[in-house]
Amino acid sequence: MANFLPFHGIITMIDDFLINENGESAGCYKLMSVKNESGSLVNFVVTPYTYFVDHVMITLGDIATGFYDADAPVPMIFPPQFRAIVMARDTPFQNVKVAYFNSDLVSSDYNLKLNIAPWTELLLENGQKFIQNPANRNLIVIYGATTRSIPAQTTPYKIIVIC
């Protein structure tokens, strides 16, 4: 169970990220800088394994959220640099949550409960159908409106299972 945290802001820089001094993996890894409303800056290392919600192309000036594993080791540098697990560009009427969901489909921070409908898409990261119960797993949840209860409840449009 990973401890996913989001960082939301505007994309201010996208550049190649070299993983060694020989230039290996040039072009396969990217460094994306995200600046939030209060001026804080975070660099996300985007790898070939980073999942992009809706497989969108993120460009300079986009407003996006990067999700990272808060328990993973990070270099002690400024600005902070995290490996992006999931990147999501802001889309009207669409929210994204990345978290572990328990047997009751409540997120690990207890802020969201999922009510799965027959039309909710259940997929793997590679786009294939997921036919098991999504409970007790790390999930990428794409949803719209929620209730005002605690935890908020929603019927998601799509759930992507992180295996």
Protein Blocks (a to p, Z undefined) as FASTA:
>chain_A
ZZddddddddfbdcdddfbfnopaihjaccdddddfkopacdddddfkbccehhiacdeh
iacdddddfkbccddddddddddfbdcdddehiacddddddfkopafklpaccdddfklc
cddfkopacfbdfehiacddddfdddfbdcdddddfbdcddZZ
